[in-house]
Each structure stands twice: as C-alpha cells, then as structure tokens.
Amino acid sequence: MSQSPEPDLVLSVKNLVVDYAVHGGTFRAVDDVSFDIPRGATVAIVGESGCGKSTIAKAIVRLLKPASGAIVLNGQDIAQMPARTLRPLRSKVQMVFQDPYGSLDPHLTAEDIVGEPIGLRGVRSAKDRRAEAARLLDQVGLPASARGRRPSEFSGGQRQRIGIARALASRPDLLVCDEATSALDVSVQAQVLQLLADIQQQSGLTYLMISHNLGVVRENSSTVVVMSRGQVVEQGPTEQVINAPRMPYTRALRAAALDPLAIVGRKPREVVSRLNKIEFLEDPTLLEDAS
C-alpha cells in the first residue's frame, strides 16, 4: 500500500514555549504548543483573552524569542535564529495587527506605507515602487485618490486595508492576522474578511488567524486550535471542533457565542473569563449556565 504524500507545510510549530520576565522570575505564557499550517490553508487559534494566542503570533514573526521549541518556516527553524540570519526570511511571514491605526506610521501617505517594504525587497526605482504600491492599494479596494492621504484621513476599515496591502508588499508565504477585524464594525469586518478570502483564492496565500470570534473562525478557517492558559486543549477540522467539541472548555467557548454561525455576538472571553475562575472543566452544569 502506498503512503500518502507528506503535506506541504508553510509552518510547523513544535513544543513551543514562550516566557515573559516578571518581577522575581518568569511567567509562562505559552506552554508546549504544537500545530501545522499546510500551504494555502487557513488555521485559526481561538481562546479567551490572555490565553497566549497573540503571544504565539508574535513568536512566529519573531517579535518575541521563544524559550524553547521549534518554529519551522518553509523548512527552516527560525525559533532561535540570530537576527542577521533571520533578516532575509522576515519578508516570508508578515502580520496584520489588531489596531489598524496604531500599526501605521501617521506621517506617511498610504503610498509610502505600502512602498516601504517594496523598497526593502530591493526595488530601487521610485517609479516602480509607486506603481507596485498603487497596484496593491487597488487590490485591497482603495481608489487612486487614496494614495496621497495619511492614516488619519481613513476609516478603520480602510486603514486595515492599507495594513493588508503593506503586508502583501513583502510577498509573504504566511500572513498572520492577529485579531485583524475585532476593532472594526460588523459590516466592515465582513468586508475585510471577504477581501482576505479573495486574496487567498487568487494567490494561494497561507493564513494564521488569531481570534476570539467563533463566527469568524467557522467561516474563514479549515483547522482550529483551541487554547486555554497557554496550552492547546483541542484542535482539529473547524467544523468538527465547533459542531462536536470534545472538551468542556471548547463547549464553553461555543456556548458563549450568541450565534456561532454569525460574526456578531458576545466575545467568548466575557463569559469564559468568569468560568475560568471556577473549576468548571468537569462540571457540565456550568456549561449550561454559560449558554
């Protein structure tokens, strides 16, 4: 019998540990986390506020250096890679941040913001940089008249589109979206998520989505990783995990959403943070209270 071919993985995270220095010692924010992201797929990490999901995102783009474990990007372990060796690989994994205003330089125009990573890629001609920046801004749905405007002149959704265009300018293999729509109105969330889906369909880009919103996760990911207190409690195909969760914690997250099929609803952390104060994991009556 022939064996199935190994999946083409853009990212493989193995036994990841991330610590923060605190007064008198360290705090373990991420503890022995492992998951894979196949090329062209979307994997989501969900959990309540403080569970470690954004810390994982920052470690993957190496804004944080892990204490131990592996982060294998396109076959190369970047977890402990020195800065000089890492520099040429940074373009291959980019992040779209939660705050679409704070992540943009307020003094630059949209064209300059998107053109900067194009220049870092080695495009020296200012004309060529402007042309590619214009193409990317058009790709994310911003008109030509927007190119000379600064971030303060845009709405939140438009700023996030600029952030996406800036990330795409590096020609990444992996885009990490850290709560990229949570600061936006519901209708604008849907527009940005559709934009990301369209880009993926056109380019085959791979996504890691960090979210607390099960509606976003269900509609936009093939695999979900559920986290609590720095550890993975459940992971698998999104439909399976959301429709038939095995772990009480995942059921609590699902119960906390008013409608798991929709983008609207209370943030799960509002309920789960309360449940986390109790030893509820083996008490199904507490899950009933959460619904």
C-alpha positions as CSV (number, residue, x, y, z in Angstrom):
1,M,0.0,0.0,0.0
2,S,1.4,3.4,-1.0
3,Q,1.7,6.0,1.7
4,S,0.0,9.4,1.4
5,P,2.5,12.2,0.5
6,E,3.7,14.4,3.2
7,P,1.7,17.7,3.3
8,D,3.5,20.8,2.0
9,L,3.8,22.8,5.3
10,V,4.4,26.5,5.3
11,L,4.7,26.5,9.1
12,S,5.3,23.8,11.7
13,V,5.2,24.8,15.4
14,K,6.6,22.1,17.7
15,N,6.6,22.2,21.5
16,L,6.7,26.0,21.6
17,V,7.4,27.6,25.0
18,V,7.3,31.4,25.5
19,D,8.2,33.0,28.8
20,Y,7.8,36.6,30.0
21,A,10.2,38.1,32.5
22,V,8.2,39.3,35.6
23,H,9.3,40.6,39.0
24,G,11.0,37.8,40.8
25,G,11.0,35.3,37.9
26,T,9.2,34.3,34.7
27,F,5.6,33.8,33.6
28,R,5.0,31.0,31.1
29,A,2.6,32.5,28.5
30,V,2.8,29.6,26.0
31,D,3.4,26.0,27.2
32,D,4.3,23.2,24.8
33,V,2.2,24.2,21.8
34,S,2.3,22.3,18.5
35,F,0.4,22.7,15.2
36,D,1.0,22.7,11.5
37,I,-0.2,25.0,8.7
38,P,-0.3,23.5,5.2
39,R,0.4,25.7,2.2
40,G,-2.7,27.6,1.0
41,A,-4.7,26.8,4.1
42,T,-6.1,28.9,6.9
43,V,-5.6,27.8,10.5
44,A,-7.2,29.7,13.4
45,I,-6.2,29.9,17.0
46,V,-9.0,30.8,19.4
47,G,-9.4,31.3,23.1
48,E,-10.2,33.9,25.8
49,S,-8.1,37.0,26.4
50,G,-4.8,36.1,27.9
51,C,-4.7,32.5,26.8
52,G,-1.5,33.0,24.8
53,K,-2.7,33.2,21.2
54,S,-1.3,36.6,20.4
55,T,2.0,35.6,22.1
56,I,2.2,32.7,19.6
57,A,1.6,35.2,16.8
58,K,4.4,37.4,18.0
59,A,6.8,34.5,18.4
60,I,6.1,33.3,14.8
61,V,7.0,36.7,13.4
62,R,9.9,36.8,15.9
63,L,8.8,39.9,17.7
64,L,9.3,37.6,20.7
65,K,12.1,35.0,21.1
66,P,10.8,31.6,22.4
67,A,12.3,30.0,25.4
68,S,12.3,26.6,23.6
69,G,10.6,24.7,20.8
70,A,10.7,25.0,17.0
71,I,9.1,27.4,14.5
72,V,9.8,25.8,11.2
73,L,9.1,28.2,8.3
74,N,9.4,26.7,4.8
75,G,11.7,24.0,6.3
76,Q,13.9,26.4,8.3
77,D,13.7,26.6,12.1
78,I,13.6,30.3,12.9
79,A,12.9,30.0,16.7
80,Q,16.4,30.7,17.9
81,M,17.8,32.0,14.6
82,P,20.1,35.0,15.1
83,A,18.9,38.4,13.8
84,R,21.4,38.6,10.9
85,T,20.4,35.1,9.6
86,L,16.7,35.8,10.2
87,R,16.6,39.2,8.4
88,P,16.2,37.8,4.8
89,L,13.4,35.5,6.0
90,R,11.3,38.1,7.7
91,S,9.6,39.0,4.4
92,K,8.1,35.5,4.2
93,V,5.9,35.9,7.3
94,Q,4.0,39.1,7.8
95,M,1.5,40.3,10.4
96,V,-1.8,42.3,10.1
97,F,-2.3,43.9,13.5
98,Q,-5.4,44.4,15.6
99,D,-5.2,48.2,15.7
100,P,-5.3,49.5,12.1
101,Y,-4.3,53.0,13.2
102,G,-1.6,52.3,15.7
103,S,0.2,49.9,13.3
104,L,0.6,52.6,10.6
105,D,3.0,55.5,10.6
106,P,0.8,58.6,10.8
107,H,3.3,60.8,9.0
108,L,3.5,58.7,5.8
109,T,1.0,58.5,3.0
110,A,-0.7,55.3,2.1
111,E,1.5,55.0,-1.0
112,D,4.7,55.5,1.2
113,I,3.5,53.0,3.8
114,V,3.0,50.3,1.2
115,G,6.0,51.3,-0.8
116,E,8.4,51.0,2.1
117,P,8.6,47.1,2.2
118,I,8.8,47.1,-1.6
119,G,12.0,49.2,-1.3
120,L,13.3,46.8,1.4
121,R,12.7,44.0,-1.1
122,G,15.3,45.7,-3.4
123,V,13.1,47.7,-5.8
124,R,15.2,50.8,-6.1
125,S,13.3,52.7,-8.7
126,A,10.9,55.2,-7.1
127,K,8.6,54.9,-10.2
128,D,8.5,51.1,-9.8
129,R,7.8,51.3,-6.1
130,R,4.9,53.7,-6.7
131,A,3.5,51.6,-9.5
132,E,3.5,48.4,-7.3
133,A,2.1,50.3,-4.3
134,A,-0.7,51.6,-6.5
135,R,-1.4,48.1,-7.7
136,L,-1.6,46.7,-4.1
137,L,-3.8,49.5,-2.9
138,D,-6.1,48.8,-5.8
139,Q,-6.1,45.1,-5.0
140,V,-7.4,45.8,-1.5
141,G,-10.1,48.1,-2.8
142,L,-8.7,51.6,-2.2
143,P,-9.1,54.2,-5.0
144,A,-6.3,56.0,-6.7
145,S,-7.2,59.2,-4.8
146,A,-6.3,57.5,-1.5
147,R,-2.6,57.1,-2.3
148,G,-1.6,60.5,-1.1
149,R,-3.6,60.5,2.1
150,R,-2.4,59.8,5.6
151,P,-3.8,57.3,8.0
152,S,-5.8,59.9,10.0
153,E,-7.8,60.6,6.8
154,F,-9.1,57.0,6.5
155,S,-11.8,55.0,8.3
156,G,-10.8,52.0,10.4
157,G,-11.7,49.5,7.7
158,Q,-9.7,51.5,5.1
159,R,-6.7,51.6,7.5
160,Q,-6.8,47.8,7.8
161,R,-6.8,47.5,4.0
162,I,-3.7,49.6,4.0
163,G,-2.2,47.3,6.6
164,I,-3.0,44.3,4.4
165,A,-1.5,45.9,1.3
166,R,1.6,46.7,3.3
167,A,1.9,43.0,4.4
168,L,1.4,41.8,0.8
169,A,4.1,44.2,-0.4
170,S,6.7,41.8,1.2
171,R,5.3,38.9,-0.9
172,P,4.9,36.7,2.2
173,D,4.2,33.0,2.2
174,L,2.3,33.3,5.5
175,L,0.1,36.1,6.7
176,V,-0.6,36.2,10.5
177,C,-3.8,38.1,11.3
178,D,-3.8,39.0,14.9
179,E,-7.5,39.9,15.7
180,A,-7.3,41.8,12.5
181,T,-11.1,42.6,12.4
182,S,-12.0,42.8,16.1
183,A,-11.6,46.6,16.2
184,L,-14.0,47.1,13.2
185,D,-17.7,47.4,12.9
186,V,-19.5,44.2,12.0
187,S,-20.3,45.2,8.4
188,V,-16.7,46.3,7.9
189,Q,-15.4,43.1,9.5
190,A,-17.3,41.1,6.8
191,Q,-15.7,43.2,4.0
192,V,-12.2,42.8,5.3
193,L,-12.7,39.0,5.8
194,Q,-14.0,38.7,2.3
195,L,-11.0,40.6,1.0
196,L,-8.7,38.2,2.7
197,A,-10.6,35.3,1.3
198,D,-10.4,36.7,-2.2
199,I,-6.7,37.3,-1.9
200,Q,-6.2,33.8,-0.8
201,Q,-8.2,32.4,-3.7
202,Q,-6.2,34.5,-6.2
203,S,-2.7,33.9,-4.8
204,G,-2.8,30.8,-2.6
205,L,-1.6,32.8,0.4
206,T,-1.5,30.9,3.7
207,Y,-3.2,32.4,6.8
208,L,-2.9,32.0,10.6
209,M,-5.9,33.8,12.1
210,I,-5.9,34.7,15.8
211,S,-9.4,35.4,17.0
212,H,-11.8,35.2,19.9
213,N,-14.8,35.1,17.5
214,L,-16.1,31.7,16.6
215,G,-18.2,33.1,13.8
216,V,-15.1,34.4,12.1
217,V,-13.2,31.2,12.7
218,R,-16.0,29.0,11.3
219,E,-16.4,31.0,8.1
220,N,-12.7,31.5,7.4
221,S,-10.6,28.6,8.6
222,S,-10.2,24.9,7.8
223,T,-8.5,24.0,11.1
224,V,-8.9,25.4,14.6
225,V,-6.6,25.3,17.6
226,V,-8.3,26.0,20.9
227,M,-6.2,27.4,23.7
228,S,-6.6,28.0,27.4
229,R,-4.0,29.3,29.9
230,G,-1.1,28.9,27.4
231,Q,-1.9,25.3,26.3
232,V,-3.7,23.7,23.5
233,V,-6.9,22.0,24.8
234,E,-8.3,20.8,21.5
235,Q,-7.5,21.1,17.7
236,G,-8.9,19.6,14.5
237,P,-11.0,20.4,11.5
238,T,-13.0,23.6,12.2
239,E,-16.5,22.1,11.5
240,Q,-15.7,19.1,13.7
241,V,-14.4,21.1,16.6
242,I,-17.2,23.7,16.6
243,N,-20.1,21.3,15.8
244,A,-19.0,18.5,18.1
245,P,-16.4,19.8,20.6
246,R,-14.7,17.1,22.8
247,M,-13.5,19.3,25.6
248,P,-15.7,21.1,28.1
249,Y,-13.6,24.3,27.6
250,T,-14.4,24.3,23.9
251,R,-18.1,23.8,24.6
252,A,-17.9,26.8,27.0
253,L,-16.5,28.9,24.2
254,R,-19.2,27.8,21.9
255,A,-21.9,28.4,24.4
256,A,-20.5,31.9,25.0
257,A,-21.2,32.9,21.4
258,L,-24.8,34.1,20.8
259,D,-24.7,32.6,17.3
260,P,-21.6,30.6,16.2
261,L,-22.7,30.9,12.6
262,A,-22.5,34.7,12.6
263,I,-19.9,37.3,13.1
264,V,-22.0,39.1,15.7
265,G,-22.3,38.0,19.3
266,R,-20.6,38.5,22.7
267,K,-16.9,37.9,22.8
268,P,-16.3,34.5,24.4
269,R,-13.9,35.9,26.8
270,E,-16.7,37.8,28.6
271,V,-18.2,34.5,29.7
272,V,-15.1,32.3,29.7
273,S,-13.1,34.6,31.9
274,R,-15.8,34.2,34.5
275,L,-15.8,30.4,34.1
276,N,-12.0,30.3,34.4
277,K,-12.2,31.4,38.0
278,I,-14.0,28.2,38.8
279,E,-13.0,24.6,38.4
280,F,-15.6,24.0,35.7
281,L,-14.0,21.7,33.3
282,E,-15.7,18.6,34.6
283,D,-19.0,20.2,35.6
284,P,-21.4,20.2,32.7
285,T,-24.0,22.3,34.7
286,L,-21.7,25.2,34.5
287,L,-21.7,24.9,30.7
288,E,-25.5,25.1,30.8
289,D,-25.2,28.3,32.8
290,A,-23.0,29.8,30.2
291,S,-25.5,29.4,27.4
